[in-house]
């Protein structure tokens, strides 16, 4: 009966259902974009090996900033459980690489490293396009990142070539050392906040007199131990160091996205509540129009609960149909929003100032089954809630008065 009554009032039913479709579509589109953004951020952060910790000084002493050394790295490896390897790294920002005084390439950073230990930190990223890991420190070996070696379609230097480093200070400071290229890395993307694509790797002992930042990279035996190991490191150094743990970044990003997503969905839900008011209005009008019908139904034996169920069934069907139509509409809308946001994103100019890989903000909407089920039930619940009052009013009608209604 509910379905037949809705078919008799097709235009009114369609407009009421459309309001529910809009509300559900708004919720699905925003939640799909939120899940897509969460997936994008998670993918980007998980590229930063979650089993790696970066340790940096955080305290200044009377003689300047606290220094970290290879001895500190050795102490971490020997005295803290679940540490697989710890190695000292010297970050020297903004050098230029010269070959034969003719070509140069501005790089993000030079890293002074122990080659063997640093490869244990990033084993997947030491994939060589040319050459290999230096077997000795003779001739001052240097490894070039992919972007450093390839500038504007030209190769800066090849394996066996001699290059020089010049610090980008004022005036520039050339290092009195010639480096021999022993390897060129393949493109590997970001890793623990540092992109090896835009770095050069040199022996750590050659960077001790150059101004730069001291760091210790720690690889744990399992990423689940990363936070515990980071805490133990801070305790070892009496909280005079800062530890960067990618897994904490991932959890923090998820927490922020949860709050933002709930906030945006709550705003979108207002559209569905407005649709609920429309359902109440239409159902009230329908009750008034069908007063005589209600009286006849009661006169032939229909109980109050039958009348209540009939009107609530109409409201429920509107919510169900609106939900089923709103889901594909919302998902399609999320793709349109994603495309529009990507198309309108300002073009970023090249800014090679820090060795951090740029994160892509391309969002591919993700339709979560939980949101689909939740949206359908929410649509039905709102429809029933706002249809309850007019349905209850119809159920309580006196059949004699209803039959006399004109």
C-alpha positions in Angstrom: 0.0 0.0 0.0 2.8 2.3 0.8 4.4 1.7 -2.6 1.1 2.2 -4.4 0.5 5.5 -2.6 3.9 6.7 -3.5 3.3 5.8 -7.2 0.1 7.8 -7.2 2.0 10.9 -6.2 5.0 10.6 -8.4 6.1 14.2 -8.6 5.8 14.8 -4.9 7.6 11.5 -4.1 10.3 12.3 -6.6 11.0 15.7 -5.2 11.0 14.4 -1.6 13.4 11.6 -2.6 15.6 14.0 -4.4 16.2 16.0 -1.2 17.3 12.7 0.5 19.6 11.9 -2.5 21.3 15.3 -2.2 21.9 14.7 1.5 23.3 11.2 1.0 25.4 12.3 -2.0 26.9 15.1 0.1 27.9 12.7 2.9 29.3 10.1 0.4 31.3 12.6 -1.6 32.9 14.2 1.4 33.6 10.8 3.1 35.1 9.4 -0.2 37.4 12.4 -0.6 38.4 12.0 3.1 39.2 8.3 2.7 41.0 9.0 -0.5 43.1 11.7 1.1 43.8 9.4 4.1 44.9 6.7 1.7 47.2 9.2 -0.2 48.8 10.5 3.0 49.3 7.0 4.3 50.9 5.8 1.1 53.2 8.9 1.1 54.2 8.4 4.8 54.8 4.7 4.5 57.4 5.5 1.8 59.4 6.9 4.7 60.6 3.5 6.1 58.6 3.1 9.3 61.4 1.1 10.9 63.8 4.1 10.7 64.4 6.8 13.3 66.2 10.1 12.8 68.0 11.5 15.9 69.0 15.2 16.0 70.3 17.5 18.8 67.7 19.7 20.4 69.8 21.5 23.1 72.2 24.4 22.8 75.2 24.5 25.1 77.4 27.4 26.0 79.7 26.5 23.1 76.8 26.1 20.6 74.5 23.2 19.7 75.1 19.8 21.2 77.2 17.6 18.9 76.4 14.0 18.0 79.2 11.6 16.9 79.8 8.2 15.6 80.5 7.1 19.2 77.0 8.1 20.1 75.7 6.0 17.3 77.7 3.0 18.4 76.4 3.5 22.0 72.8 3.4 20.7 73.5 0.3 18.8 75.2 -1.5 21.7 73.0 -0.4 24.6 69.5 -0.2 23.3 67.5 -3.3 22.5 65.8 -3.9 19.1 68.3 -1.6 17.3 69.5 -3.3 14.1 72.0 -0.6 13.1 72.8 3.0 14.1 75.0 5.3 12.0 76.2 8.9 12.2 75.3 11.2 9.3 76.6 14.8 8.7 74.1 16.9 6.8 75.8 19.7 4.8 73.2 21.8 3.1 73.3 23.6 -0.3 76.6 22.6 -2.0 77.2 22.7 -5.7 78.8 19.9 -7.7 81.4 20.9 -10.3 83.0 18.8 -13.0 86.1 20.2 -14.8 84.9 23.7 -13.9 82.4 23.6 -16.7 79.2 22.1 -15.4 77.5 22.5 -12.1 74.3 21.3 -10.4 72.8 22.8 -7.3 71.9 20.0 -4.9 69.8 19.9 -1.7 72.4 18.4 0.5 75.7 16.5 0.9 75.5 13.7 3.4 78.7 12.6 5.2 78.1 8.9 5.8 79.6 5.5 6.6 78.6 3.9 3.2 78.2 0.4 4.5 76.1 1.3 7.6 74.0 3.8 5.6 73.2 1.1 3.1 71.9 -1.0 6.0 69.5 1.9 6.9 68.2 2.1 3.3 68.9 -1.2 1.6 66.1 -0.8 -1.0 67.3 2.7 -2.1 70.9 1.7 -2.9 70.0 0.5 -6.3 72.7 1.8 -8.7 72.1 3.1 -12.2 75.9 3.1 -12.7 78.8 1.9 -10.5 78.5 0.5 -7.0 79.2 1.1 -3.4 82.9 2.1 -2.9 85.0 -0.7 -1.5 87.5 1.7 0.1 87.9 5.4 0.9 90.8 5.9 -1.4 90.4 8.8 -4.0 87.6 10.3 -1.8 84.6 8.4 -3.3 81.3 10.1 -3.9 77.9 8.8 -4.8 75.5 11.0 -6.8 71.7 10.9 -6.4 69.7 10.5 -9.5 68.6 14.1 -9.8 72.0 15.4 -9.0 73.6 13.3 -11.8 71.0 14.2 -14.4 70.3 17.9 -14.9 68.0 19.1 -17.7 68.5 15.9 -19.7 72.3 16.0 -19.4 74.5 13.8 -17.3 76.7 15.8 -14.9 79.3 13.1 -14.4 79.8 9.3 -14.9 81.5 6.7 -12.8 85.3 7.4 -12.6 84.9 11.1 -13.2 86.4 13.7 -10.8 84.1 16.3 -9.3 84.4 19.1 -6.7 82.0 20.4 -4.1 81.6 24.1 -3.5 79.5 25.3 -0.5 76.9 27.8 -1.5 77.9 30.5 1.0 78.8 34.1 0.5 81.5 34.0 -0.8 81.3 30.3 -2.0 83.7 28.0 -0.2 85.3 25.4 -2.5 86.5 22.2 -0.7 90.2 21.5 -1.3 89.3 17.9 -2.1 88.7 16.1 -5.4 86.0 13.4 -5.3 85.8 10.4 -7.6 82.4 9.3 -8.6 81.9 5.6 -7.7 78.2 5.3 -8.3 75.0 7.0 -9.4 71.8 5.9 -7.7 68.5 5.1 -9.5 65.5 7.3 -8.7 64.0 6.0 -5.4 61.8 8.8 -4.0 61.5 9.9 -0.4 62.9 8.1 2.6 62.7 9.1 6.2 62.2 12.8 5.2 65.4 12.8 3.1 65.3 12.1 -0.7 68.5 10.4 -1.8 67.7 11.5 -5.3 68.7 15.0 -4.5 71.8 14.3 -2.3 75.4 13.4 -2.8 77.0 10.9 -0.4 80.6 11.4 0.7 82.7 9.8 3.5 81.8 11.1 6.9 85.4 11.8 7.9 85.7 14.4 5.1 82.8 16.5 6.4 83.9 16.9 10.1 85.3 20.5 9.5 82.3 21.7 7.4 79.4 23.5 9.1 76.3 21.3 9.1 73.8 19.3 11.1 74.7 16.2 13.1 72.3 13.3 12.8 72.1 9.6 13.7 69.9 7.3 11.7 68.7 4.2 13.6 67.1 1.2 12.0 65.0 -1.0 14.4 64.5 -4.7 14.0 60.7 -4.2 13.6 58.7 -1.1 13.0 56.5 -1.9 16.0 59.5 -1.2 18.3 60.2 2.3 16.7 58.4 4.4 19.3 59.9 2.4 22.2 63.4 2.7 20.8 62.9 6.4 20.2 61.9 6.9 23.9 65.0 4.9 25.1 67.2 7.1 22.9 65.8 10.3 24.4 66.3 8.8 27.9 69.9 7.9 27.0 70.6 11.5 26.0 68.7 13.0 28.9 66.1 14.4 26.5 68.7 16.6 24.8 67.9 15.1 21.4 64.8 15.1 19.1 63.7 11.8 17.5 61.6 11.7 14.3 59.6 8.6 14.0 57.5 8.2 10.8 55.0 5.8 12.5 54.1 8.6 14.9 53.6 10.9 11.9 51.3 8.4 10.4 49.2 8.1 13.5 49.0 11.8 14.0 47.9 12.3 10.4 45.2 9.7 10.8 44.0 11.4 14.0 43.8 14.8 12.3 42.0 13.3 9.3 39.5 11.6 11.5 38.5 14.9 13.2 38.4 16.8 9.9 36.4 14.0 8.2 33.8 13.9 11.0 33.5 17.6 11.0 32.9 17.8 7.2 30.5 14.9 7.3 28.6 16.6 10.1 28.2 19.7 8.0 27.1 17.6 5.0 24.5 15.9 7.3 22.7 19.2 7.6 21.5 18.6 4.0 20.0 15.3 5.1 18.3 16.9 8.1 16.8 19.5 5.8 15.5 16.6 3.7 14.0 15.2 6.8 12.1 18.4 7.5 10.8 18.1 3.9 9.7 14.5 4.5 7.8 15.7 7.6 6.1 18.4 5.7 5.1 16.2 2.8 3.9 13.4 5.1 1.8 15.9 7.1 0.2 17.2 3.9 -0.4 13.6 2.8 -2.1 12.7 6.1 -4.5 15.7 5.6 -5.3 14.7 2.0 -5.9 11.1 3.0 -7.9 11.7 6.1 -11.0 10.2 4.6 -9.0 7.2 3.4 -7.7 6.7 6.9 -11.2 6.8 8.3 -12.3 4.1 5.8 -9.3 1.9 6.6 -10.1 2.1 10.3 -13.8 1.5 9.7 -13.1 -1.8 7.9 -10.8 -3.0 10.8 -7.4 -1.4 10.3 -5.7 -0.9 13.6 -3.8 2.2 14.6 -0.5 0.3 14.3 -1.4 -0.6 10.7 -1.9 3.1 9.8 1.3 4.0 11.6 3.2 1.3 9.7 1.8 2.4 6.4 3.0 6.0 6.7 6.3 5.0 8.2 6.8 2.5 5.4 6.4 5.4 2.9 9.0 7.5 4.8 11.4 4.4 5.0 11.0 3.7 1.3 11.9 7.4 0.5 15.0 7.1 2.7 16.0 3.8 1.2 15.6 4.9 -2.4 17.2 8.2 -1.7 20.2 6.4 -0.1 20.6 3.9 -3.0 20.5 6.7 -5.5 22.7 9.1 -3.4 25.6 6.7 -3.1 26.6 6.5 -6.8 25.8 10.2 -7.2 28.0 11.1 -4.3 30.8 8.9 -5.5 30.7 10.5 -8.9 30.6 13.9 -7.3 33.7 13.1 -5.3 35.6 12.3 -8.5 34.4 15.6 -10.0 35.6 17.5 -6.9 39.0 15.6 -7.0 39.5 16.5 -10.7 38.5 20.1 -10.0 40.8 20.5 -7.0 43.7 19.0 -8.9 43.1 21.2 -12.0 42.9 24.4 -9.9 46.0 23.6 -7.9 48.6 26.3 -8.4 51.7 25.2 -10.4 54.6 24.8 -8.0 57.9 26.2 -9.0 61.1 24.4 -8.4 62.5 25.2 -5.0 65.5 23.1 -4.1 66.2 24.3 -0.6 65.8 21.2 1.6 66.2 17.5 1.0 62.5 16.7 1.3 60.5 14.8 -1.3 57.4 16.7 -2.4 54.2 15.0 -1.4 51.6 14.5 -4.1 48.1 15.8 -3.3 46.4 13.9 -6.1 43.3 12.4 -4.4 41.6 9.3 -5.7 38.3 9.0 -3.9 37.8 5.7 -1.9 34.2 4.4 -1.3 34.3 2.8 2.1 31.7 0.0 2.7 31.3 1.3 6.2 30.3 4.7 4.9 27.9 3.2 2.3 26.1 1.1 5.0 26.1 4.0 7.4 24.8 6.5 4.9 21.9 4.2 3.9 20.9 3.5 7.5 21.3 7.2 8.4 19.0 8.2 5.5 16.4 5.6 6.5 16.6 6.7 10.2 16.2 10.4 9.4 13.3 9.6 7.2 11.5 7.5 9.8 12.3 10.0 12.6 10.8 13.0 10.7 7.9 10.9 9.4 7.0 9.6 12.9 5.0 12.7 14.0 2.6 12.8 11.0 2.3 9.0 10.9 1.4 9.0 14.6 -1.1 11.8 14.0 -2.7 9.7 11.3 -2.8 6.6 13.5 -4.6 8.5 16.3 -7.4 9.8 14.1 -11.0 9.1 15.2 -12.5 7.0 12.3 -15.9 8.8 12.7 -14.3 12.3 12.5 -12.1 11.1 9.7 -15.1 9.9 7.6 -16.8 13.2 8.1 -13.7 15.1 6.9 -14.1 17.0 3.7 
